[in-house]
């Protein structure tokens, strides 16, 4: 059994992270000592590593919740797990493709290399007028950016 600090250090995260995952139900509540200190058994540490690694790979909290629920049923088929991972891979590949388009547009903007006055700056012009873009980069959903 480990304290919350020991478990956080071993996992390479902050104590607040452990508390957060416990608060949102990804980690079960830890048993407490008579002095009301949390004590985490080995299965909690394994679950925390699972959550942290999943987050590093970009899985959403909702997807991690599903993956944890599935991992709690070790005798079931892994088809649903594979489907979740494949969906996430498609999402990552889509983001990479959009980022590549954005990279190319930024390169084109900077290719004009304006060392003069800002009123002749290609970067400012393109940012002010999307029609000056030469590439087919995605246009963001501005309402989504503010939520």
N, C-alpha and C positions, 0 to 999 in steps of 0.2 A: 504494500500500500504506500502510495506517495502523496505528499502534500501537493497542493495546487501549484506552488512555485516549482517544486521538483519536476512535476509532470510538464509544465510549460517549458522549463529549461531543456528537458530531455527532448521535447518535440520541436524546439527552436521557435517558440512563439511567446507571446506575452500572456501574463495571467489574465488580463482582460479578455483576450481571445478565447481562452478556455471558458471563462464565465459566460461570454456571449454565446458560444455554441451550446452551453448548458441551458442558458435562458431561452434559446429558440428551439430547444428540444432535440438538437442533433446529438448531443451527449446526454446520457441519462444523469439525473441528479446523483451526485456522489454521496456515499454514506458519510456520516459525520461522527466525529469523536464526541466524548462527553463534554469536551471544551468547545464544541460546535465547529471544529475545523473539518474541512473537507478532506477525505482520504480516498484516493483514486486507485482502484485495482488495475491490474495489467490489461484487462479487456477494455477499460476506458482509454488507456494510453494507445492501444492498437486502433481504437475507433477514432481518436483524435488525429493520429497519423494519417488514417484513411481520409478524414475530412480535409486536413491541410494539404495533402498531396492532390486530392481532387480539386481543391481551389487553385493550386499551382497550375493545374492543367486546364483551368478555366471553366470548370463545371459550375453551374449556378447552384445556389442553396437548394432550390426546388429539385434539381436533378440529383444532388447529393442526398437529399432526403429520400428520394426514390431508390437510389443505389444502396443506401443503408438498409432500407426496408427489405430490399431484395437480398442483401447479404445476410440478413437475419434468417433467411430461409435457405440454408446451404444445400438442401437436397433437391431444390427446384431447378428447372432448366435455366441456363444462362442466356436464353434467346432475348429476353427483355433487357438484360444488361447490355448485350451486344447491340441491340437496337438503340438504346440510349447513347452508347458510346459512338455509334455510327452517325446518329443525328448530330451529336456534338462535333464530330469530325467535319461533317458537311458545313456546319455553322462556322467553324474555324477556317475552313478552306474558303468560304465566301468572304469572310473578313480579310483574309490574306489577299484575295483577289482585289477587293476594294482598296486595300492599303497600297497595293502595287500601282493601281490606277492613280491614286492620290500622289504617290511618290513621283510618278512620271510627270504629272501636272506641275508639281512643285519644282522639279528639275527644269521644265520648260519655262516656268516663271523666272527662275534664277538665271537661265541661259542668257537673258538680255543684259545682265550684269550692268545695271545702271549705277554709275559712280557719281552721277550728277545730282541735280536737285530732286527733291521728292515729287515735285509736280511732273516729272518725267520718269517716275519709277514704275516699272512694269508690274512689280508685285502689288503695289497699291492699286494700280489700274485694274488688274485681274480680280483682286479681292473685292473691289467696288462694283465690278461688272462681270457677272458670271458668263456672259456671252463671249467674253474674250478668251475663255478657256479653250485650249486646243484639243484637249483629251475628253474622253467619255468617262470622267470620274463620277461617282455617285453624288447626288445632291442629298444632304442629310434632311431628316425630318426635324425641322427646327423646334416644333412643339415638344417632341420627345426629348430633346436636349435639355429642356427646362423642367423635367419631371423627376 
